[in-house]
C-alpha cells in the first residue's frame, strides 16, 4: 500500500480572512461558512473547487491510460449546503452539503462508449469523491496556546 501525507497550515487574520499555506502556495479563505464577501472564496468554495480539480487531475491521468485525447475538461459542481447547524440554529439536519451535483464535459473526438468507460474509471479513482461519499475518520485535537510567565 502506498500513501502520501498531505498537510496544510492556516491562521486567522485580522481582516476577516484565513490564510493557508499548502504545498508551497498560499491561499486566502474568507471567514464565512459559505457565501462570503465575494473578494475571496469561502471554505465550501474551496472544497468544491478541490473536488473539481481532483476530477480533472484523475481524468487527465485516466484519459492518457485509455489513449483518449482530451482538448479540455470542464467540471461544473453545485452543492446544496445546510447552514443552520453551523450557525447554531437547532436542526436535525447534518452540518454540510445536502447534495452535490457534478457535470463533467470533456472536449474530445473519442466515441461515447470510451468516454463512458473514462468517466466510470474517474469516479472510481477520484480521491475527493471517495472522501465525500464514504466515511473517513477525522481526528480533531484542541491545543491551547499558553505563555509561560517568568518567575520573579
Secondary structure, DSSP 4 states (H G I P E B T S, - for coil): -------EEEEE-TTSEEEEEETTEEEEEESSSSS--SSS--HHHHHHHHHHHHHHHHHHHHHHHHT--EEEEEEEEEEEEE-TTTTT---SS-SEEEEEEEEEEEEE-S-HHHHHHHHHHHHHH-HHHHHHHS-------------PPPP-
